[in-house]
Amino acid sequence: MNIPKLLAVNARKFPSGEALITPECRLSWSELHDQSLRLAAHLHEQYEIGAGDRVALYLPNGYSWVLGYFAVINLGAIVVPINARLTSAELEYILGDCDARVVIAQGEHAERASALAPCLRLDQPSAQLADMHARWLVADAAADQPCTLLYTSGTTGKPKGVLFDHHALLTVATASAVEMDMRPHSRLLHMMPLTHSAPLNVFLLGGTYVGAAHVVLPEFHPRLLLDTVEQERTTHFFGAPVAFLLTAQQPDITERDISSMQAWVYGGGPLSSEQVALIAERMRTDRLYCVYGLTEAGPSGTIMMPEEHRQKAGSIGCRGALHTEVRMVDEHGNEVIGEGTGQLQIRTEGMMLGYWNKPEATAECLHSDGWLDSGDLARRDAGGYYWVLGRAKELIISGGVNVYPREIEVALEGHPNIVEVAAFGVPHPQWGETVKAVVVLREPVADLQAELSAFLEPLLADYKRPRLYAEMQALPRNANGKVMKHQLS
């Protein structure tokens, strides 16, 4: 099986079943399949796109994005999703790095892209496709043929291209469908950028694997989420933690009918136990799923089921998702057994082929035995549950003692006036590093240092407590909702 064949099978099995619902259109599986083949034929005839060529998608979520994705893969080419919020300079870097043959774009995005590479404008795709009579046969791609090149979010530097084949992506799709109980009658709500691995591989492909309907909106807004759930009776949603926190804060949420939802899935960052409790109460749900993983792994990793949240909210679960193993190793690479602290490693059938044109970087994190270094430090409790402590590169060493930023953040998140927080290390002439915390507050505080120091005194040992505090209106985040700590100082 490959992705084009999966789409073709859905067109035969569910010809009139809803496949794609966007503000512009409602398409059945047969219509989505037909239109993707028409666009594939156009790409081949006009640009001679074929197997192995890289074609970039520089579009917001929507009809054109989904159509372009399936069209490129139908040709046996490699699709390169690029977040629509990236600047011209960021776009130029990625297009140059992957040597894209064509960029599919529309509107203002086409204006930026056309200065850098050949650009296929899809400003009115439905009208344009009506004139494309040629068809393209479904690609007979091998399972190990590369098909998708996803660029990492670049929270610490230049993004790297992560290359996947059909087998890896369909493995992730299968795991998602099984673990989250996706069915042909399911209706998946997409509001996170499809240019990132979880929205794309876990949700778009997971739902496609079973023939579920996709409700795709260009961006996230909490009120739009509530409106869409009510109107479309969606069943599954994936979002970054900030999406859930913003939705839970909506003043009328208890009056909204969101009872159709069967799976609220969060990932891409941590939620504390207090935040999980708030979301569960305000959104009146016991159907929260926590997923943890890396783009490089598909993004396979751990999963924590709804019933586990009652006792272990704040952790990332105790097991790998379907087709995935997770373990913890010490600084020497030896596996940590039982309770303890170490770096998480992942081994999965959904693993990347490697970083694009970066064999040394691939070898640094992906070992010959198939284990991938996550770069995340975690603690495992007596019950086998993992609690993320932060990135290994973000570990703070103050006076020779290890300090874990996530432990500090969890403690501060318990303060009633704190909306969000980021803790990190800054240079100190005597101790090497000291802890600084940047907070977003609900209400102003007269003496932030005194207020938060007193709050943390009974919660954290002295060496863990921040010596420096700062306030911001909002933490800097990338397009996938992850806090970019390298922009804080």
C-alpha positions in Angstrom: 0.0 0.0 0.0 1.1 3.6 -0.6 -0.7 6.9 -0.1 -2.0 7.4 -3.6 -3.5 3.9 -3.6 -5.1 4.6 -0.2 -6.8 7.6 -1.7 -8.0 5.6 -4.7 -9.4 2.9 -2.4 -11.4 5.4 -0.5 -12.8 6.8 -3.7 -14.1 3.3 -4.6 -15.2 2.4 -1.1 -16.8 5.7 -0.1 -17.5 7.4 -3.4 -20.2 9.8 -2.0 -18.8 9.9 1.6 -17.6 13.3 2.8 -13.9 13.6 2.5 -13.1 17.3 2.8 -15.0 20.2 4.2 -13.5 23.7 4.0 -14.9 27.2 3.9 -14.6 26.9 0.0 -16.0 23.5 -0.7 -17.4 20.1 0.4 -15.9 17.2 -1.5 -16.6 13.5 -1.5 -13.8 10.9 -1.7 -14.4 10.3 -5.4 -14.3 14.1 -6.1 -11.1 14.6 -4.0 -9.4 11.7 -5.8 -10.5 13.0 -9.3 -9.4 16.5 -8.6 -6.0 15.5 -7.2 -5.4 13.4 -10.3 -6.2 16.3 -12.5 -3.8 18.6 -10.7 -1.1 15.8 -10.8 -1.5 15.6 -14.6 -1.2 19.4 -14.9 2.0 19.4 -12.8 3.5 16.6 -15.0 2.5 18.2 -18.3 3.4 21.8 -17.4 6.5 21.3 -15.2 7.5 17.7 -16.0 7.3 16.8 -12.3 8.1 13.2 -11.8 9.4 10.7 -9.2 11.8 12.2 -6.7 11.2 15.8 -7.6 10.5 18.2 -4.7 7.4 20.3 -4.9 6.7 22.8 -2.1 3.3 23.7 -0.7 3.3 27.3 0.5 -0.3 27.6 1.5 -2.6 28.0 4.5 -4.8 25.0 5.5 -7.6 24.5 3.1 -8.9 22.9 -0.1 -5.8 23.9 -2.1 -3.4 22.5 0.5 -5.0 19.1 0.7 -5.4 18.9 -3.1 -1.8 19.8 -3.7 -0.6 17.3 -1.1 -2.3 14.3 -2.7 -1.5 15.6 -6.3 2.3 15.8 -5.6 2.4 12.3 -4.0 0.3 10.9 -6.9 3.2 11.7 -9.2 5.7 9.8 -7.0 7.3 13.2 -6.2 8.3 14.5 -2.8 5.9 17.0 -1.2 7.6 19.7 0.9 5.0 21.5 3.2 6.1 25.0 4.2 4.2 26.9 6.8 2.3 29.8 5.4 3.4 32.1 8.2 7.1 31.9 7.3 8.8 34.9 5.9 10.4 35.3 2.5 13.8 34.7 4.0 12.7 31.5 5.7 11.0 30.4 2.5 14.1 31.1 0.5 16.2 29.0 2.9 13.9 25.9 2.6 13.4 26.1 -1.1 17.2 26.3 -1.6 17.9 23.5 0.9 15.5 21.1 -0.8 16.0 22.3 -4.4 12.3 22.5 -5.1 11.3 22.3 -8.7 7.9 24.1 -8.2 6.0 25.9 -5.5 2.3 25.6 -5.2 0.9 28.8 -3.7 -1.9 31.4 -4.0 -2.5 35.1 -3.3 0.2 36.8 -1.3 2.1 33.6 -0.9 2.4 33.2 -4.6 3.9 36.7 -4.9 6.7 35.7 -2.4 7.3 32.3 -3.9 7.3 33.4 -7.6 10.5 35.5 -7.0 12.3 32.4 -5.8 11.1 29.4 -7.9 8.6 28.4 -10.6 5.2 28.9 -9.0 1.9 27.2 -9.8 -0.8 29.6 -8.6 -4.0 28.0 -7.3 -6.0 31.1 -6.7 -9.3 29.5 -7.9 -8.4 25.8 -7.9 -11.9 24.5 -8.6 -12.3 26.7 -11.7 -8.8 25.9 -12.9 -9.2 22.2 -12.5 -12.4 22.2 -14.6 -10.2 22.8 -17.6 -7.7 20.1 -16.9 -9.1 17.1 -18.7 -5.9 14.9 -18.7 -5.7 12.3 -15.9 -2.8 10.7 -14.2 -2.6 7.1 -13.2 -2.2 6.4 -9.5 1.5 6.1 -8.8 2.8 2.6 -8.2 5.3 3.7 -5.6 7.2 1.2 -3.5 6.7 1.4 0.3 10.2 2.6 0.8 10.0 5.4 -1.8 10.4 8.9 -0.3 7.3 11.0 -0.4 7.3 13.7 2.2 10.0 16.2 3.4 9.0 18.0 6.6 11.1 20.8 8.0 11.6 20.9 11.7 10.3 24.0 13.5 13.7 25.3 14.1 13.2 26.4 17.8 17.0 26.4 18.3 18.4 27.2 14.8 18.0 26.6 11.1 15.3 24.0 10.3 16.3 20.6 9.0 14.4 18.6 6.4 13.1 15.2 7.7 12.5 12.7 4.9 9.8 10.0 5.1 8.7 7.1 2.9 5.2 5.7 2.4 5.7 2.8 4.9 6.7 5.2 7.8 3.7 7.5 7.2 1.2 4.8 6.8 2.5 3.2 10.0 1.9 6.4 11.9 -1.6 6.7 10.3 -2.5 3.1 11.3 -1.4 3.7 14.9 -3.4 7.0 15.1 -6.5 5.3 13.8 -6.3 2.4 16.2 -5.3 4.3 19.3 -7.8 7.2 18.9 -10.6 5.0 17.6 -11.0 6.6 14.2 -13.8 5.2 12.0 -15.4 6.0 8.6 -18.1 8.0 10.4 -15.5 10.1 12.3 -15.2 13.8 11.6 -11.8 15.2 12.2 -11.3 18.9 12.9 -8.1 20.4 11.6 -7.0 23.9 12.8 -3.3 23.4 13.5 -0.9 23.9 10.5 -0.9 20.8 8.3 2.8 21.6 7.6 3.7 19.9 10.9 4.0 16.2 11.5 1.2 15.6 14.0 -1.6 17.5 12.2 -0.5 15.9 8.9 0.7 12.4 9.6 -1.3 11.6 12.8 -4.6 13.3 11.8 -4.9 13.9 8.1 -3.4 10.5 7.1 -4.8 8.8 10.2 -8.3 9.9 9.2 -7.7 9.1 5.5 -6.6 5.6 6.5 -10.1 4.8 7.6 -12.1 7.1 5.3 -13.1 9.7 7.9 -14.2 13.2 7.0 -11.8 16.1 7.3 -13.0 19.5 8.4 -10.1 21.8 7.5 -9.9 25.5 8.6 -7.1 27.9 7.7 -6.2 28.7 11.3 -7.0 28.3 15.0 -9.3 30.5 17.0 -11.1 29.3 20.1 -14.5 30.7 19.1 -14.2 29.3 15.6 -13.4 25.9 17.1 -16.5 25.9 19.3 -18.7 27.1 16.4 -17.3 24.4 14.1 -17.7 21.6 16.6 -21.4 22.6 17.0 -22.1 23.1 13.3 -20.2 20.1 11.9 -20.5 17.7 14.8 -16.8 16.9 14.7 -15.5 14.0 16.7 -11.7 14.4 16.9 -9.4 17.4 17.3 -5.6 17.7 17.7 -4.1 20.9 19.1 -1.1 22.4 20.9 -1.7 22.9 24.7 -2.2 26.6 24.2 -5.2 25.9 21.9 -6.9 24.0 24.7 -6.1 26.6 27.4 -7.5 29.4 25.2 -10.6 27.4 24.4 -11.2 26.6 28.1 -11.1 30.3 28.9 -14.0 31.2 26.6 -16.7 32.7 28.9 -19.6 30.9 27.2 -18.0 27.5 26.8 -20.3 25.8 29.3 -23.2 26.9 27.1 -21.8 25.4 23.9 -22.8 22.0 22.6 -19.5 20.2 22.1 -20.9 16.8 23.1 -20.1 15.2 19.7 -16.3 15.2 20.5 -14.9 11.8 21.2 -11.2 12.6 21.3 -9.5 15.9 22.4 -5.8 15.2 21.6 -3.1 17.5 22.8 0.7 17.3 22.1 3.7 19.4 21.0 4.2 20.6 24.6 3.4 19.9 28.2 0.3 20.5 30.3 0.5 20.5 34.0 -2.0 18.4 36.1 -3.7 21.7 37.1 -4.1 22.8 33.5 -5.5 19.4 32.5 -8.0 19.6 35.4 -9.1 23.1 34.3 -9.6 22.0 30.6 -11.5 18.8 31.6 -13.8 20.8 33.9 -14.4 23.8 31.5 -14.8 21.6 28.4 -16.9 19.0 30.3 -14.9 16.1 29.0 -13.2 12.9 30.1 -11.9 12.3 26.6 -8.4 13.9 26.7 -5.5 12.1 25.0 -1.9 13.1 25.5 0.6 12.4 22.7 4.3 12.9 22.8 6.7 12.3 19.9 9.3 13.8 17.6 8.9 14.8 13.9 11.9 12.6 13.2 9.9 9.6 14.5 6.8 10.4 12.4 5.9 11.8 15.1 5.5 8.5 17.0 6.2 8.3 20.7 4.1 7.8 23.8 0.3 8.1 24.2 -1.7 8.5 27.4 -5.3 7.5 27.2 -8.3 9.4 28.7 -8.7 7.1 31.7 -5.1 7.5 32.7 -5.5 11.2 33.2 -7.4 10.7 36.4 -4.2 9.7 38.2 -1.3 10.8 35.9 -2.3 14.1 34.3 0.8 16.1 33.6 2.8 13.0 32.5 3.2 11.8 28.9 2.1 8.2 29.6 3.9 5.0 30.3 4.1 3.3 26.9 4.9 3.8 23.3 2.0 4.1 20.9 1.2 1.2 18.4 4.4 0.2 16.5 6.6 2.2 18.9 8.9 1.5 21.8 10.1 4.1 24.3 13.0 3.8 26.8 15.2 6.0 28.9 19.0 6.1 28.9 21.7 7.7 31.1 24.5 10.0 29.9 26.5 7.0 28.8 23.7 5.5 26.7 22.9 2.8 29.2 19.2 2.0 29.7 17.7 3.2 33.0 15.6 0.5 34.6 12.8 1.3 37.0 12.5 4.8 38.6 15.1 7.4 37.6 16.0 10.2 35.3 17.5 10.1 31.8 17.0 11.0 28.1 14.0 9.5 26.3 14.7 7.4 23.2 12.2 6.2 20.6 12.2 3.3 18.2 9.4 2.9 15.7 8.3 1.7 12.2 7.4 5.3 11.6 11.0 6.6 11.7 12.4 9.1 9.2 14.8 7.9 6.5 17.1 10.7 7.7 17.7 14.4 7.5 17.8 15.8 4.0 21.4 16.0 2.8 22.7 15.9 6.4 24.1 12.4 7.0 26.2 13.5 9.9 23.3 15.1 11.7 21.3 12.0 11.1 24.0 9.8 12.6 24.2 12.0 15.7 20.7 11.2 16.8 19.6 8.0 15.0 21.6 5.0 16.1 22.3 1.9 14.1 20.0 -0.2 16.3 17.1 2.0 15.4 16.9 4.1 18.6 16.4 7.8 18.2 17.6 10.3 20.8 14.8 12.6 21.7 16.9 15.3 23.3 14.3 15.4 26.1 15.1 14.6 29.7 12.4 12.8 31.7 11.7 11.2 35.1 10.0 7.8 35.4 8.0 7.2 38.5 7.3 4.0 40.4 4.3 3.3 38.1 6.4 3.5 35.0 5.0 6.9 33.8 7.3 9.5 32.2 7.4 13.1 33.2 9.2 15.4 30.8 11.8 17.7 32.6 12.9 19.7 29.5 15.3 19.5 26.6 18.7 18.1 27.4 20.2 21.2 25.8 18.1 23.3 28.2 19.3 21.6 31.3 20.5 24.2 33.8 23.7 23.4 35.7 24.0 25.8 38.6 26.9 25.4 41.0 27.4 21.9 39.5 23.9 20.8 40.3 21.3 19.8 37.6 18.2 21.9 37.5 15.3 20.9 35.3 13.3 23.8 33.7 10.0 21.9 33.5 10.0 21.2 37.2 10.1 25.0 37.9 7.5 25.7 35.2 5.1 23.2 36.7 5.5 24.7 40.2 4.9 28.3 38.9 1.9 27.2 36.8 0.2 26.5 40.1 0.1 30.2 40.9 -3.4 31.6 40.3 -2.1 34.7 38.6 0.2 33.0 36.1 -1.1 32.2 32.6 2.1 30.6 31.2 5.7 30.5 32.1 9.1 29.6 30.7 12.2 28.8 32.8 15.7 28.7 31.5 19.3 29.3 32.5 21.3 32.5 32.1 25.1 33.0 32.7 26.2 33.7 36.2 29.8 34.6 37.1 30.0 32.5 40.2 27.5 29.6 39.7 28.0 29.1 36.0 24.3 29.5 35.4 21.3 30.7 37.4 17.6 30.3 36.8 15.4 32.9 35.2 11.6 32.7 34.7 9.6 34.7 32.2 5.9 34.8 33.1 2.6 35.9 31.5 0.3 37.3 34.2 -3.5 37.7 34.4 -3.2 40.8 36.6 -0.3 43.1 37.4 1.9 42.4 40.4 3.6 45.1 42.4 6.7 43.2 43.3 7.0 40.2 41.0 10.3 38.9 42.5 8.9 38.9 46.1 5.5 37.5 45.1 6.9 34.5 43.2 9.8 33.8 45.5 7.4 33.5 48.4 5.1 31.3 46.4 7.9 28.9 45.5 9.6 28.7 48.9 7.6 25.8 50.2 7.5 24.1 46.7 11.1 24.0 45.5 14.5 23.6 47.0 16.5 26.9 47.2 18.9 26.0 44.3 16.0 25.4 42.0 14.1 28.7 42.6 14.6 31.4 40.0 16.8 34.4 41.0 15.5 36.5 38.1 12.0 37.1 36.8 10.6 39.0 33.9 7.0 39.6 32.6 5.9 39.4 29.0 2.5 39.9 27.3 2.9 36.5 25.6 5.7 34.0 25.2 7.3 33.8 21.7 6.0 30.7 19.9 6.7 29.1 16.6 3.9 28.3 14.1 3.3 25.0 15.9 2.8 26.5 19.3 6.1 25.6 20.8 7.8 28.2 23.0 11.0 29.5 21.5 13.2 29.8 24.5 16.2 30.8 22.5 14.4 34.2 21.9 14.2 34.8 25.7 17.0 36.3 27.7 
